[in-house]
Amino acid sequence: MIEAVAGRFEGVPRQLRRRCSDDFKARAVAEALEPGANVSAISRRLDIHPNSLTGVVQS
């Protein structure tokens, strides 16, 4: 029998979620909604995952 134990590997850094201000989010979405905007380039520049912008822009 194998027993699964939840835990962390030693030496693996704990990643904290970033909390962005509402102003930052509004500016990022406004920029992504501009005609001809490149979501990948914007997300790289803002250091966020492209899916963070794509999900908001598509809804």
LINLIN-V461531 format. One record per run of one state. SS is the DSSP state (A for helix, B for strand, O for the rest). FROM is the first residue (numbers start at 1). LEN is the number of residues. If there is no record, write none. Layout:
ss=SS from=FROM len=LEN
ss=SS from=FROM len=LEN
//
This chain:
ss=O from=1 len=21
ss=A from=22 len=11
ss=O from=33 len=6
ss=A from=39 len=8
ss=O from=47 len=3
ss=A from=50 len=9
ss=O from=59 len=1
//
